[in-house]
């Protein structure tokens, strides 16, 4: 059975937080896209640009988080 180290628990918690917040962020920016209210966005940016940018940023964040976690697992097993 796997040992529940602080690092592993933190990794799982970070993945859960990211998995829950990503749809919320996309929904928030999609609201601007659907409602057409882009007055609060910086000049030259559209809501669709922000939706794509945030979706991409979250996917990159999740990928890096998982690669880092897998690296920690690999290094911990290598030291055994």
Buried (B, 14 or more C-beta within 10 A) or exposed (E): EEEEEEEBEEBEEBBEEBEEEBEEBBEEBBEBBEEEEBEEBEEEEEBEBBBEEBBEEBEEEBEEBBEEBEEBBEEEEEEE
